[in-house]
């Protein structure tokens, strides 16, 4: 299994605005293409103003296919434009994590 760990750092004071827009407009589109996330979290300790979301895939090839299809979706393109214009996100980082043989996932 591949887990895509995506960490977004928000402009201070913009975390709730990001979450509201994402839940209303972005998440339904992602569910349509990617399925349900493993989890979606805000950070309580360490660097603040961060959202961490985890998405699971059978393989890197499946991730590439699903995300590629999503990036072509006009609804997703419109959401990304709207999100960028809102100016909520300051920095993005993502990591691909590969499960080991004894992992419960």
C-alpha positions in Angstrom: 0.0 0.0 0.0 1.1 3.6 -0.7 -0.1 6.4 1.6 0.1 9.9 0.2 0.7 12.2 3.2 -0.1 15.8 2.3 0.7 18.6 4.7 -0.6 22.1 4.0 0.6 25.1 6.1 -2.0 27.9 6.2 -1.5 31.6 6.4 -2.1 32.4 10.1 -5.8 33.0 10.7 -6.9 31.3 7.5 -7.2 27.6 8.7 -10.9 27.6 9.2 -11.6 29.4 5.9 -9.6 26.7 4.1 -11.4 23.9 5.9 -14.8 25.4 5.2 -14.1 25.8 1.4 -12.5 22.4 1.1 -15.3 20.6 2.9 -17.9 22.3 0.9 -16.3 22.2 -2.6 -13.0 20.3 -2.7 -13.7 17.1 -0.7 -16.7 16.0 -2.8 -14.6 16.2 -5.9 -11.7 14.3 -4.4 -14.1 11.6 -3.1 -15.4 11.2 -6.6 -11.9 10.5 -7.9 -9.9 9.2 -4.9 -12.4 7.6 -2.6 -12.4 8.3 1.1 -9.3 9.6 2.7 -7.6 7.6 5.4 -7.8 10.6 7.6 -7.9 14.4 7.6 -6.3 16.2 10.6 -5.3 19.6 12.0 -2.0 19.8 13.9 -2.2 20.3 17.7 1.5 20.3 18.6 4.5 21.3 16.6 4.2 23.6 13.7 0.8 25.3 13.8 -1.7 26.3 11.1 -1.3 22.9 9.4 -3.7 20.4 7.9 -2.5 16.8 7.3 -4.4 14.5 5.1 -3.7 10.9 4.2 -4.9 9.1 1.0 -4.4 5.4 0.4 -3.6 3.6 -2.9 -2.8 0.1 -3.9 0.3 1.3 -5.8 2.0 4.4 -7.1 0.5 3.7 -10.5 -3.0 3.8 -9.1 -2.2 7.1 -7.3 -0.9 8.5 -10.6 -3.9 7.4 -12.5 -6.5 8.7 -10.0 -4.8 12.0 -9.4 -4.2 12.5 -13.1 -7.9 12.0 -13.8 -8.8 14.4 -11.0 -6.5 17.1 -12.3 -8.4 17.1 -15.6 -11.8 17.5 -14.0 -13.2 21.0 -14.7 -14.8 21.0 -11.2 -11.4 20.4 -9.6 -9.7 23.0 -11.8 -12.3 25.5 -10.7 -12.0 24.6 -7.0 -8.2 24.9 -7.2 -8.5 28.3 -8.8 -10.9 29.4 -6.1 -8.8 28.0 -3.3 -5.7 29.8 -4.7 -7.6 33.1 -5.0 -8.6 32.8 -1.3 -5.0 32.8 -0.4 -5.3 30.4 2.5 -2.4 28.0 1.8 1.2 29.2 2.4 3.1 26.0 1.8 2.4 22.4 0.7 4.4 19.3 1.2 3.6 15.7 0.3 5.3 12.4 1.0 4.6 9.0 -0.4 4.8 6.4 2.3 5.1 2.7 1.5 3.8 0.2 4.0 6.0 -2.5 5.4 5.1 -6.2 5.5 3.9 -6.0 9.2 1.9 -2.8 8.8 -1.8 -3.1 9.8 -2.6 -1.1 6.6 
